[in-house]
Amino acid sequence: MNTFISFVVVLGLLVFVHEFGHFIWAKLFGVRVLKFSLGFGPKLAGKKYGDTEYLVSAFPLGGYVKMFGEGPDDEVDPAEKAYTFYFKPVWQRFIIVLGGPLFNILLSVVLFFLVFAISGMPQPVDTTKIGGVGEESPAEKAGLKVDDVILTINGEETKSWETVAELIANSGGEQITLTVSRGNEILEINAQPALDKTKNIFGEELEERFMLGIMRASDFVVEDVSIGKALSASFVQTWNFMYLTSVGIVKIIQKVIPAKELGGPILIAQMTGQSMREGWINLFYFIGLLSVNLGILNLLPIPILDGGHLLFFTIEAVMRKPLNTRIMEVMQQVGLVLLGSLMIFVFYNDLVRLFG
């Protein structure tokens, strides 16, 4: 129940911020907003203030802002054209649509800023502690274990993980002797490095080198930082997540990352619940990551997504006239099929993880 509630709250926040981005820009450009809904489908609750009806709808996986005169076929009194979306200049329509993803990205900046300003920034500590041992690796066969601290390799002191990696890589494949600290014991362990390919975070092979199959422990300390540094770091962190999300999408298309790694609402709900149990810092950080993902995914040039509309507006600006209505309708139907197929697929992946 806690997982479900936290998921609904987090998703509601992300959807609200996204739709508010569309809403506020529409208002600034004088477009009349008819509906602002959290969720899709049947209305659960609603209240009208001014021209806008604010709704909570049955299906929480999204939301929408309905604007006056969104399409060329909408019946509009000529005297009210100034309040329609369709008759606004293309650059204003572009900004209104871009506002949703942009506000999601700004939300990430705000959340990361709060985390860094209040709790401090994690600073990595260079260590020679082993954080992971690969299965069937030379390290596992030699008897190395997680939390072992490497003191020397072939008698040479190891003060950093870079030194550890260099000494193993430069071994030429010959047996090496590691002095490690394990609890209250000092042990000498002989290991035989094997030639293997290093990989990046997306699983791509980079270069061949001699390795033992060990990973560094992720030790860090939290340092207090100034408001200015927290703000700049929040922009850097948001940019890094934007870059990783974009590259990740490309790698999925290239099949570097298996499609089975994609997750849907069930996986997000599980991760949200876990982040909530680990404390508000982890929860804020996770929401920031989700918000970046939502912003970038909505910018994909797929009809029915914000990115598809931005593509239409770009073409309109270049051609100096709107795309044919029939062409846009067909493209949006194709986009709807693609998006629906993707939702079914990620739901399937979630169910396989849950029950597999």
Backbone hydrogen bonds in HBPLUS format (Angstrom, degrees):
<---DONOR---> <-ACCEPTOR-->    atom                        ^
c    i                          cat <-CA-CA->   ^        H-A-AA   ^      H-
h    n   atom  resd res      DA  || num        DHA   H-A  angle D-A-AA Bond
n    s   type  num  typ     dist DA aas  dist angle  dist       angle   num
A0005-ILE N   A0001-MET O   2.88 MM   4  6.13 165.3  1.90 154.8 158.6     1
A0006-SER N   A0002-ASN O   2.89 MM   4  6.01 167.0  1.90 149.9 154.1     2
A0007-PHE N   A0003-THR O   2.94 MM   4  6.03 151.5  2.02 143.5 151.8     3
A0008-VAL N   A0004-PHE O   2.95 MM   4  6.21 162.7  1.98 151.7 155.6     4
A0009-VAL N   A0005-ILE O   2.95 MM   4  6.18 162.9  1.98 153.5 158.2     5
A0010-VAL N   A0006-SER O   2.91 MM   4  6.01 166.7  1.93 148.6 152.5     6
A0011-LEU N   A0007-PHE O   2.82 MM   4  5.91 169.3  1.83 154.0 157.8     7
A0012-GLY N   A0008-VAL O   2.81 MM   4  5.80 152.8  1.88 140.5 149.2     8
A0013-LEU N   A0009-VAL O   2.94 MM   4  6.17 151.4  2.02 144.9 152.2     9
A0014-LEU N   A0010-VAL O   3.02 MM   4  6.34 164.0  2.05 154.4 157.8    10
A0015-VAL N   A0011-LEU O   2.90 MM   4  6.07 166.5  1.92 154.5 158.3    11
A0016-PHE N   A0012-GLY O   2.84 MM   4  5.90 159.9  1.88 145.1 151.6    12
A0017-VAL N   A0013-LEU O   2.97 MM   4  6.14 168.2  1.98 153.1 155.8    13
A0018-HIS N   A0014-LEU O   3.01 MM   4  6.16 160.2  2.05 145.3 151.2    14
A0019-GLU N   A0015-VAL O   2.87 MM   4  6.07 176.2  1.87 160.4 161.0    15
A0020-PHE N   A0016-PHE O   2.77 MM   4  5.82 149.5  1.86 147.6 157.3    16
A0021-GLY N   A0017-VAL O   3.06 MM   4  6.24 141.3  2.22 140.1 148.8    17
A0021-GLY N   A0018-HIS O   3.15 MM   3  5.30 127.8  2.44  96.8 109.9    18
A0023-PHE N   A0019-GLU O   2.87 MM   4  6.11 165.9  1.89 150.6 155.2    19
A0024-ILE N   A0020-PHE O   2.81 MM   4  5.85 174.0  1.82 155.0 155.3    20
A0026-ALA N   A0022-HIS O   2.99 MM   4  6.15 155.0  2.05 150.4 158.2    21
A0027-LYS N   A0023-PHE O   2.96 MM   4  6.23 161.0  2.00 152.6 157.5    22
A0028-LEU N   A0024-ILE O   2.94 MM   4  6.15 155.8  2.00 142.9 149.8    23
A0029-PHE N   A0025-TRP O   3.05 MM   4  6.22 143.9  2.18 143.5 151.7    24
A0031-VAL N   A0026-ALA O   2.82 MM   5  5.01 161.7  1.85 155.0 149.1    25
A0030-GLY N   A0027-LYS O   3.04 MM   3  5.05 162.2  2.08 105.8 110.1    26
A0032-ARG N   A0083-TYR O   2.94 MM  51  5.38 169.1  1.95 144.8 143.7    27
A0068-PHE N   A0032-ARG O   2.84 MM  36  5.39 165.8  1.86 171.7 169.5    28
A0034-LEU N   A0066-LYS O   2.75 MM  32  5.51 142.1  1.89 149.3 161.9    29
A0053-GLU N   A0034-LEU O   2.87 MM  19  6.11 159.6  1.91 135.1 139.4    30
A0035-LYS N   A0066-LYS O   3.18 MM  31  4.92 160.3  2.22 132.7 136.0    31
A0066-LYS N   A0035-LYS O   2.88 MM  31  4.92 150.9  1.97 131.8 141.4    32
A0036-PHE N   A0053-GLU O   2.94 MM  17  6.26 156.2  2.00 155.0 154.6    33
A0055-LEU N   A0036-PHE O   2.83 MM  19  6.08 166.9  1.85 150.1 153.1    34
A0037-SER N   A0064-TYR O   2.87 MM  27  5.35 176.7  1.87 172.0 171.5    35
A0064-TYR N   A0037-SER O   3.07 MM  27  5.35 153.5  2.14 136.9 144.1    36
A0038-LEU N   A0055-LEU O   3.06 MM  17  6.25 161.3  2.10 139.1 142.1    37
A0057-SER N   A0038-LEU O   2.88 MM  19  6.03 169.1  1.90 148.2 151.9    38
A0039-GLY N   A0062-GLY O   2.75 MM  23  5.01 128.0  2.02 126.0 136.7    39
A0040-PHE N   A0059-PHE O   2.74 MM  19  5.00 151.3  1.82 139.1 146.0    40
A0059-PHE N   A0040-PHE O   2.96 MM  19  5.00 173.1  1.96 148.0 147.4    41
A0058-ALA N   A0042-PRO O   2.89 MM  16  5.47 145.0  2.01 152.8 164.2    42
A0044-LEU N   A0056-VAL O   2.76 MM  12  5.59 160.2  1.80 152.9 158.6    43
A0045-ALA N   A0056-VAL O   3.22 MM  11  5.29 151.9  2.30 142.7 147.0    44
A0056-VAL N   A0045-ALA O   2.88 MM  11  5.29 150.9  1.97 155.2 153.2    45
A0047-LYS N   A0054-TYR O   2.94 MM   7  5.37 148.4  2.04 144.0 154.3    46
A0054-TYR N   A0047-LYS O   2.83 MM   7  5.37 169.5  1.84 151.0 147.9    47
A0049-TYR N   A0052-THR O   2.87 MM   3  5.58 155.8  1.93 174.0 168.3    48
A0052-THR N   A0049-TYR O   3.17 MM   3  5.58 144.6  2.30 138.2 132.2    49
A0062-GLY N   A0060-PRO O   2.83 MM   2  5.60 140.9  1.98  98.7  91.0    50
A0085-PHE N   A0068-PHE O   2.87 MM  17  6.21 147.0  1.98 159.0 169.0    51
A0086-TYR N   A0069-GLY O   2.84 MM  17  5.85 165.3  1.86 161.8 163.0    52
A0074-ASP N   A0071-GLY O   3.30 MM   3  5.57 162.9  2.33 107.1 112.2    53
A0080-GLU N   A0077-ASP O   2.68 MM   3  5.37 162.0  1.71 129.2 135.6    54
A0081-LYS N   A0078-PRO O   3.46 MM   3  5.40 171.7  2.47 104.7 105.6    55
A0083-TYR N   A0080-GLU O   2.96 MM   3  5.60 160.7  2.00 119.3 125.3    56
A0084-THR N   A0081-LYS O   3.13 MM   3  5.31 169.8  2.14 112.9 115.7    57
A0088-LYS N   A0085-PHE O   3.18 MM   3  5.54 165.5  2.21 113.9 117.3    58
A0092-GLN N   A0089-PRO O   2.98 MM   3  5.43 128.6  2.25 109.5 122.6    59
A0093-ARG N   A0089-PRO O   3.14 MM   4  6.54 159.3  2.19 155.7 161.9    60
A0094-PHE N   A0090-VAL O   2.91 MM   4  6.08 152.0  1.99 145.0 153.2    61
A0095-ILE N   A0091-TRP O   3.13 MM   4  6.34 157.5  2.18 139.7 144.3    62
A0096-ILE N   A0092-GLN O   2.97 MM   4  6.22 159.4  2.02 150.4 156.2    63
A0097-VAL N   A0093-ARG O   3.08 MM   4  6.28 161.9  2.12 150.3 153.8    64
A0098-LEU N   A0094-PHE O   2.87 MM   4  6.04 157.2  1.92 148.2 155.8    65
A0099-GLY N   A0095-ILE O   2.85 MM   4  5.87 131.0  2.09 141.9 153.6    66
A0102-LEU N   A0098-LEU O   3.03 MM   4  6.11 162.9  2.06 160.6 165.5    67
A0103-PHE N   A0099-GLY O   2.93 MM   4  5.98 154.9  2.00 145.6 150.8    68
A0104-ASN N   A0100-GLY O   3.19 MM   4  6.53 148.1  2.29 147.7 156.8    69
A0105-ILE N   A0101-PRO O   3.09 MM   4  6.41 153.8  2.16 149.1 155.3    70
A0106-LEU N   A0102-LEU O   2.94 MM   4  6.26 154.1  2.01 146.9 154.8    71
A0107-LEU N   A0103-PHE O   2.86 MM   4  6.03 146.3  1.98 141.3 150.1    72
A0108-SER N   A0104-ASN O   3.24 MM   4  6.57 149.4  2.34 140.4 147.0    73
A0109-VAL N   A0105-ILE O   3.20 MM   4  6.61 154.6  2.27 145.0 151.3    74
A0110-VAL N   A0106-LEU O   2.99 MM   4  6.33 160.0  2.03 152.0 156.7    75
A0111-LEU N   A0107-LEU O   2.93 MM   4  6.19 164.5  1.96 155.6 159.2    76
A0112-PHE N   A0108-SER O   2.93 MM   4  6.08 170.8  1.94 157.2 159.7    77
A0113-PHE N   A0109-VAL O   2.93 MM   4  6.03 152.3  2.00 145.0 153.4    78
A0114-LEU N   A0110-VAL O   2.98 MM   4  6.27 157.9  2.03 149.8 155.0    79
A0115-VAL N   A0111-LEU O   3.02 MM   4  6.30 160.3  2.06 150.3 155.5    80
A0116-PHE N   A0112-PHE O   2.94 MM   4  6.13 171.1  1.94 153.6 155.6    81
A0117-ALA N   A0113-PHE O   2.79 MM   4  5.82 163.1  1.81 153.9 159.5    82
A0118-ILE N   A0114-LEU O   2.99 MM   4  5.84 157.3  2.04 143.2 148.7    83
A0119-SER N   A0115-VAL O   2.91 MM   4  5.64 153.9  1.98 142.8 151.0    84
A0120-GLY N   A0116-PHE O   2.98 MM   4  4.53 132.5  2.21 112.7 122.4    85
A0121-MET N   A0223-GLU O   2.84 MM 102  5.36 155.9  1.89 155.3 151.3    86
A0223-GLU N   A0121-MET O   2.95 MM 102  5.36 168.3  1.96 142.4 142.0    87
A0123-GLN N   A0221-VAL O   2.65 MM  98  5.32 169.9  1.66 163.5 166.6    88
A0221-VAL N   A0123-GLN O   2.94 MM  98  5.32 158.9  1.98 147.6 150.1    89
A0125-VAL N   A0219-ASP O   2.97 MM  94  5.52 169.2  1.98 137.2 134.3    90
A0150-ILE N   A0128-THR O   3.12 MM  22  5.45 173.7  2.13 134.5 133.2    91
A0217-ALA N   A0129-LYS O   2.91 MM  88  5.51 153.8  1.98 149.8 146.0    92
A0130-ILE N   A0148-ASP O   2.82 MM  18  5.48 160.0  1.86 159.6 166.1    93
A0147-ASP N   A0130-ILE O   2.78 MM  17  5.11 174.8  1.78 149.0 150.7    94
A0131-GLY N   A0215-MET O   2.60 MM  84  5.34 161.2  1.63 144.8 149.3    95
A0215-MET N   A0132-GLY O   2.85 MM  83  4.84 147.4  1.95 141.2 142.8    96
A0134-GLY N   A0213-GLY O   2.84 MM  79  5.18 175.2  1.85 161.1 162.2    97
A0137-SER N   A0134-GLY O   3.27 MM   3  5.20 150.9  2.36 123.0 118.3    98
A0141-LYS N   A0137-SER O   3.03 MM   4  6.33 164.3  2.06 156.9 161.3    99
A0142-ALA N   A0138-PRO O   2.92 MM   4  6.06 140.8  2.07 140.4 151.0   100
A0139-ALA N   A0212-LEU O   2.91 MM  73  5.06 150.6  2.00 154.6 145.1   101
A0143-GLY N   A0139-ALA O   3.07 MM   4  6.29 125.7  2.38 138.5 152.0   102
A0144-LEU N   A0139-ALA O   3.00 MM   5  5.32 153.6  2.07 156.9 152.0   103
A0143-GLY N   A0140-GLU O   3.16 MM   3  5.14 139.5  2.34  96.0 107.4   104
A0148-ASP N   A0145-LYS O   3.14 MM   3  5.72 156.1  2.20 132.7 134.3   105
A0149-VAL N   A0181-SER O   3.04 MM  32  5.02 164.3  2.06 140.1 145.2   106
A0181-SER N   A0149-VAL O   2.77 MM  32  5.02 155.6  1.83 142.2 149.9   107
A0151-LEU N   A0179-THR O   2.69 MM  28  5.41 162.0  1.72 160.6 166.1   108
A0158-THR N   A0151-LEU O   2.93 MM   7  5.56 166.8  1.95 143.4 141.6   109
A0152-THR N   A0179-THR O   3.34 MM  27  5.10 155.7  2.40 129.7 134.8   110
A0179-THR N   A0152-THR O   2.95 MM  27  5.10 164.0  1.98 137.6 142.5   111
A0153-ILE N   A0156-GLU O   2.96 MM   3  5.26 152.5  2.03 139.5 144.9   112
A0156-GLU N   A0153-ILE O   3.01 MM   3  5.26 163.7  2.04 115.5 116.8   113
A0154-ASN N   A0177-THR O   2.74 MM  23  5.04 168.7  1.75 155.5 158.0   114
A0164-VAL N   A0160-SER O   3.26 MM   4  6.66 154.3  2.33 141.5 148.2   115
A0165-ALA N   A0161-TRP O   2.91 MM   4  6.21 166.3  1.92 156.1 157.9   116
A0166-GLU N   A0162-GLU O   2.94 MM   4  6.13 159.1  1.98 147.5 153.5   117
A0167-LEU N   A0163-THR O   2.94 MM   4  6.08 165.5  1.96 154.1 157.6   118
A0168-ILE N   A0164-VAL O   3.09 MM   4  6.28 158.5  2.14 151.0 156.8   119
A0169-ALA N   A0165-ALA O   2.89 MM   4  6.00 161.8  1.92 147.8 153.6   120
A0170-ASN N   A0166-GLU O   2.83 MM   4  5.91 148.9  1.92 147.6 155.6   121
A0171-SER N   A0168-ILE O   3.25 MM   3  5.27 163.0  2.28 106.3 109.4   122
A0174-GLU N   A0171-SER O   3.27 MM   3  5.64 168.7  2.28 112.1 114.2   123
A0176-ILE N   A0191-ALA O   2.85 MM  15  5.51 165.7  1.88 165.5 167.8   124
A0191-ALA N   A0176-ILE O   2.91 MM  15  5.51 161.9  1.94 157.0 162.9   125
A0178-LEU N   A0189-ILE O   2.79 MM  11  5.18 176.2  1.79 153.6 153.8   126
A0189-ILE N   A0178-LEU O   2.79 MM  11  5.18 164.1  1.82 152.5 157.5   127
A0180-VAL N   A0187-LEU O   2.82 MM   7  5.32 158.5  1.86 151.7 158.7   128
A0187-LEU N   A0180-VAL O   2.84 MM   7  5.32 165.3  1.86 160.0 163.2   129
A0182-ARG N   A0185-GLU O   2.87 MM   3  5.17 162.9  1.90 146.8 152.5   130
A0185-GLU N   A0182-ARG O   2.98 MM   3  5.17 163.2  2.01 123.9 126.6   131
A0194-ALA N   A0211-MET O   2.97 MM  17  5.55 165.9  1.99 156.6 152.8   132
A0211-MET N   A0194-ALA O   2.90 MM  17  5.55 164.0  1.93 145.0 146.4   133
A0196-ASP N   A0209-ARG O   2.92 MM  13  5.60 169.9  1.93 142.9 145.2   134
A0209-ARG N   A0196-ASP O   2.74 MM  13  5.60 160.0  1.78 164.4 168.6   135
A0198-THR N   A0207-GLU O   2.76 MM   9  5.54 155.7  1.82 164.4 163.8   136
A0206-LEU N   A0198-THR O   2.69 MM   8  5.44 166.2  1.71 159.1 159.3   137
A0200-ASN N   A0204-GLU O   3.00 MM   4  5.53 146.1  2.12 143.2 152.4   138
A0203-GLY N   A0200-ASN O   2.99 MM   3  5.41 164.5  2.02 118.6 120.7   139
A0230-ALA N   A0226-SER O   2.90 MM   4  6.12 157.5  1.95 150.5 157.4   140
A0231-LEU N   A0227-ILE O   2.93 MM   4  6.14 152.6  2.00 148.5 155.5   141
A0232-SER N   A0228-GLY O   3.01 MM   4  6.27 165.8  2.03 150.4 153.8   142
A0233-ALA N   A0229-LYS O   2.87 MM   4  5.94 157.7  1.92 146.2 153.0   143
A0234-SER N   A0230-ALA O   2.99 MM   4  6.11 141.2  2.15 137.2 147.0   144
A0235-PHE N   A0231-LEU O   3.23 MM   4  6.59 149.9  2.32 147.0 153.6   145
A0236-VAL N   A0232-SER O   3.05 MM   4  6.35 158.5  2.10 147.0 153.2   146
A0237-GLN N   A0233-ALA O   2.81 MM   4  5.99 162.6  1.84 149.8 154.4   147
A0238-THR N   A0234-SER O   3.01 MM   4  6.10 159.0  2.05 140.5 146.3   148
A0239-TRP N   A0235-PHE O   2.91 MM   4  6.10 161.1  1.95 148.7 154.1   149
A0240-ASN N   A0236-VAL O   2.90 MM   4  6.15 157.8  1.95 150.6 156.8   150
A0241-PHE N   A0237-GLN O   3.03 MM   4  6.33 158.5  2.08 149.4 154.3   151
A0242-MET N   A0238-THR O   2.89 MM   4  6.15 151.8  1.97 148.2 156.9   152
A0243-TYR N   A0239-TRP O   2.87 MM   4  6.13 159.1  1.91 153.3 158.4   153
A0244-LEU N   A0240-ASN O   2.90 MM   4  6.15 167.0  1.92 151.9 155.4   154
A0245-THR N   A0241-PHE O   2.88 MM   4  5.92 159.0  1.92 145.0 151.1   155
A0246-SER N   A0242-MET O   3.01 MM   4  6.16 161.0  2.05 145.8 150.9   156
A0247-VAL N   A0243-TYR O   2.88 MM   4  6.11 168.6  1.90 157.2 160.4   157
A0248-GLY N   A0244-LEU O   2.77 MM   4  5.82 153.2  1.84 143.0 151.7   158
A0249-ILE N   A0245-THR O   3.03 MM   4  6.28 151.4  2.11 145.8 151.9   159
A0250-VAL N   A0246-SER O   3.17 MM   4  6.50 160.0  2.21 147.0 151.9   160
A0251-LYS N   A0247-VAL O   2.84 MM   4  6.14 156.5  1.90 152.6 159.6   161
A0252-ILE N   A0248-GLY O   2.94 MM   4  6.19 143.4  2.08 144.3 153.9   162
A0253-ILE N   A0249-ILE O   3.07 MM   4  6.39 158.1  2.12 148.9 154.3   163
A0254-GLN N   A0250-VAL O   2.89 MM   4  6.18 149.7  1.98 146.0 155.3   164
A0256-VAL N   A0251-LYS O   2.81 MM   5  5.06 140.7  1.96 157.1 159.4   165
A0257-ILE N   A0251-LYS O   3.30 MM   6  5.64 163.0  2.33 110.6 114.2   166
A0255-LYS N   A0252-ILE O   3.03 MM   3  4.84 152.1  2.12  97.3 105.8   167
A0261-GLU N   A0258-PRO O   3.02 MM   3  5.75 166.7  2.04 119.7 124.0   168
A0262-LEU N   A0259-ALA O   3.05 MM   3  5.65 163.5  2.08 116.7 121.7   169
A0268-ILE N   A0264-GLY O   3.01 MM   4  6.26 165.3  2.04 157.9 162.8   170
A0269-ALA N   A0265-PRO O   2.82 MM   4  5.96 154.8  1.88 145.7 152.6   171
A0270-GLN N   A0266-ILE O   2.98 MM   4  6.26 157.6  2.03 149.2 154.8   172
A0271-MET N   A0267-LEU O   2.93 MM   4  6.19 164.9  1.95 155.0 158.7   173
A0272-THR N   A0268-ILE O   2.80 MM   4  5.94 149.5  1.89 146.6 155.7   174
A0273-GLY N   A0269-ALA O   2.98 MM   4  6.17 163.1  2.01 149.8 153.5   175
A0274-GLN N   A0270-GLN O   3.01 MM   4  6.26 156.6  2.06 146.4 153.1   176
A0275-SER N   A0271-MET O   2.90 MM   4  6.06 160.3  1.94 145.2 150.6   177
A0276-MET N   A0272-THR O   2.91 MM   4  6.13 153.4  1.98 148.8 156.3   178
A0277-ARG N   A0273-GLY O   3.06 MM   4  6.30 152.7  2.13 144.8 151.5   179
A0278-GLU N   A0274-GLN O   3.13 MM   4  6.39 136.4  2.33 141.1 152.7   180
A0278-GLU N   A0275-SER O   3.17 MM   3  5.11 129.3  2.44  92.4 105.8   181
A0279-GLY N   A0276-MET O   3.24 MM   3  5.37 160.6  2.28 103.3 109.2   182
A0283-LEU N   A0279-GLY O   3.08 MM   4  6.33 156.5  2.14 148.0 155.5   183
A0284-PHE N   A0280-TRP O   2.81 MM   4  5.94 167.2  1.83 151.6 154.0   184
A0285-TYR N   A0281-ILE O   2.98 MM   4  6.16 161.7  2.02 149.2 154.8   185
A0286-PHE N   A0282-ASN O   2.88 MM   4  6.03 155.1  1.94 145.0 151.9   186
A0287-ILE N   A0283-LEU O   2.86 MM   4  6.12 160.2  1.90 153.4 158.9   187
A0288-GLY N   A0284-PHE O   2.91 MM   4  6.14 155.2  1.97 147.2 154.1   188
A0289-LEU N   A0285-TYR O   3.02 MM   4  6.36 153.7  2.10 144.7 151.3   189
A0290-LEU N   A0286-PHE O   2.89 MM   4  6.19 163.4  1.92 154.1 158.4   190
A0291-SER N   A0287-ILE O   2.82 MM   4  5.98 157.5  1.87 150.9 157.2   191
A0292-VAL N   A0288-GLY O   3.07 MM   4  6.31 155.7  2.14 147.0 152.5   192
A0293-ASN N   A0289-LEU O   3.04 MM   4  6.32 163.8  2.07 150.8 155.3   193
A0294-LEU N   A0290-LEU O   2.84 MM   4  6.11 161.5  1.87 154.8 159.7   194
A0295-GLY N   A0291-SER O   2.95 MM   4  6.12 159.9  1.99 146.2 151.7   195
A0296-ILE N   A0292-VAL O   2.92 MM   4  6.15 169.5  1.93 160.1 161.9   196
A0297-LEU N   A0293-ASN O   2.86 MM   4  5.93 168.5  1.87 154.9 158.8   197
A0298-ASN N   A0294-LEU O   3.07 MM   4  6.10 152.9  2.15 142.2 149.0   198
A0299-LEU N   A0296-ILE O   2.99 MM   3  5.16 145.4  2.11 103.0 113.8   199
A0300-LEU N   A0297-LEU O   3.20 MM   3  5.49 165.0  2.22 108.3 112.8   200
A0307-GLY N   A0298-ASN O   2.68 MM   9  5.87 139.5  1.84 159.3 158.5   201
A0302-ILE N   A0300-LEU O   2.66 MM   2  5.54 143.7  1.79 105.3  95.3   202
A0305-LEU N   A0302-ILE O   2.97 MM   3  5.68 159.0  2.02 143.7 150.6   203
A0308-GLY N   A0305-LEU O   3.05 MM   3  5.29 128.7  2.32 102.2 115.1   204
A0309-HIS N   A0305-LEU O   3.30 MM   4  6.76 155.7  2.36 151.7 157.3   205
A0310-LEU N   A0306-ASP O   2.91 MM   4  6.23 157.6  1.96 154.1 161.2   206
A0311-LEU N   A0307-GLY O   2.96 MM   4  6.17 144.3  2.09 138.2 147.5   207
A0312-PHE N   A0308-GLY O   3.03 MM   4  6.38 154.6  2.09 146.1 152.4   208
A0313-PHE N   A0309-HIS O   2.92 MM   4  6.24 159.9  1.96 153.0 158.1   209
A0314-THR N   A0310-LEU O   2.93 MM   4  6.12 150.7  2.01 142.8 150.9   210
A0315-ILE N   A0311-LEU O   3.00 MM   4  6.27 161.3  2.03 152.4 156.7   211
A0316-GLU N   A0312-PHE O   2.90 MM   4  6.15 156.8  1.95 147.7 154.9   212
A0317-ALA N   A0313-PHE O   2.85 MM   4  6.09 152.0  1.93 145.4 152.7   213
A0318-VAL N   A0314-THR O   3.02 MM   4  6.29 153.3  2.09 147.0 153.8   214
A0319-MET N   A0315-ILE O   2.82 MM   4  5.99 168.1  1.83 156.9 160.4   215
A0320-ARG N   A0316-GLU O   2.70 MM   4  5.40 124.6  2.00 136.5 149.9   216
A0328-MET N   A0324-ASN O   3.08 MM   4  6.44 161.4  2.12 157.2 162.2   217
A0329-GLU N   A0325-THR O   2.97 MM   4  6.22 155.3  2.03 149.6 156.6   218
A0330-VAL N   A0326-ARG O   3.02 MM   4  6.26 161.9  2.05 151.1 155.0   219
A0331-MET N   A0327-ILE O   2.97 MM   4  6.18 164.3  1.99 152.7 157.3   220
A0332-GLN N   A0328-MET O   2.88 MM   4  6.05 152.1  1.96 146.7 154.2   221
A0333-GLN N   A0329-GLU O   3.00 MM   4  6.24 147.0  2.11 143.6 152.5   222
A0334-VAL N   A0330-VAL O   2.98 MM   4  6.31 153.9  2.05 148.6 155.8   223
A0335-GLY N   A0331-MET O   2.87 MM   4  6.13 156.1  1.92 144.0 151.2   224
A0336-LEU N   A0332-GLN O   2.84 MM   4  6.03 148.4  1.94 141.0 149.5   225
A0337-VAL N   A0333-GLN O   3.03 MM   4  6.30 154.1  2.10 145.1 151.2   226
A0338-LEU N   A0334-VAL O   2.95 MM   4  6.25 161.1  1.98 152.4 157.6   227
A0339-LEU N   A0335-GLY O   2.85 MM   4  6.03 165.4  1.87 151.8 155.9   228
A0340-GLY N   A0336-LEU O   2.86 MM   4  5.94 159.3  1.90 145.3 151.7   229
A0341-SER N   A0337-VAL O   2.87 MM   4  6.02 156.6  1.93 147.3 153.7   230
A0342-LEU N   A0338-LEU O   2.94 MM   4  6.18 154.1  2.01 146.4 153.7   231
A0343-MET N   A0339-LEU O   2.97 MM   4  6.23 156.7  2.03 148.5 154.4   232
A0344-ILE N   A0340-GLY O   3.03 MM   4  6.29 159.0  2.08 148.5 153.6   233
A0345-PHE N   A0341-SER O   2.96 MM   4  6.17 155.2  2.03 144.5 151.7   234
A0346-VAL N   A0342-LEU O   2.92 MM   4  6.21 162.8  1.95 156.0 159.3   235
A0347-PHE N   A0343-MET O   2.99 MM   4  6.11 152.3  2.07 144.9 152.8   236
A0348-TYR N   A0344-ILE O   2.95 MM   4  6.16 152.3  2.03 143.5 151.3   237
A0349-ASN N   A0345-PHE O   2.91 MM   4  6.29 157.1  1.97 148.8 154.9   238
A0350-ASP N   A0346-VAL O   2.94 MM   4  6.14 156.1  1.99 143.5 149.7   239
A0351-LEU N   A0347-PHE O   2.95 MM   4  6.24 157.9  2.00 150.6 156.1   240
A0352-VAL N   A0348-TYR O   2.91 MM   4  6.18 156.0  1.97 153.0 159.8   241
A0353-ARG N   A0349-ASN O   2.98 MM   4  6.27 157.8  2.03 149.0 154.7   242
A0354-LEU N   A0350-ASP O   2.90 MM   4  6.10 150.4  1.99 144.1 153.1   243
A0355-PHE N   A0351-LEU O   2.84 MM   4  5.94 162.5  1.87 152.2 155.8   244
A0356-GLY N   A0352-VAL O   2.53 MM   4  4.71 131.4  1.76 132.0 142.9   245
